Amino acid sequence: MHGHKPPEIRYALRIENNGTWTVFDTFTDQPAEIGTRLATEMQMSDAEEIMNVLNFIHPANDNGTIH
């Protein structure tokens, strides 16, 4: 069966026009949520760290609830 290949990672990085970084959910293409805050307008090193933690906690093959 051919179809859309699921992403290999759940969270990825995107650079924004203003030079800051966003951690986004590859399932929804929306910024990741950390508590009540969005993972936006970050320095690259901070965004990478948060992305790695989120991918460890919620891997792409985790069929749990999307927040």
Residue pairs with C-beta under 8 A, 6 or more apart in sequence:
6 60
7 26
7 27
7 60
8 60
9 26
9 55
9 59
9 60
10 25
10 26
10 27
10 54
10 55
10 58
10 59
10 60
10 62
11 23
11 24
11 25
11 26
11 32
11 51
11 54
11 55
11 58
12 23
12 24
12 26
12 51
13 21
13 22
13 23
13 24
13 44
13 47
13 48
13 51
14 21
14 22
14 24
15 21
15 22
15 44
16 22
16 40
16 41
18 41
20 40
20 41
20 42
20 43
21 42
21 43
21 44
21 46
21 47
22 31
22 38
22 39
22 40
22 41
22 42
22 47
23 31
23 32
23 39
23 40
23 42
23 47
23 50
23 51
23 54
24 30
24 31
24 32
24 39
25 31
25 32
25 66
26 60
27 66
28 66
31 38
31 39
31 40
32 38
32 39
32 50
32 51
32 54
33 39
33 67
34 50
34 54
39 47
39 50
39 51
39 54
42 50
58 64
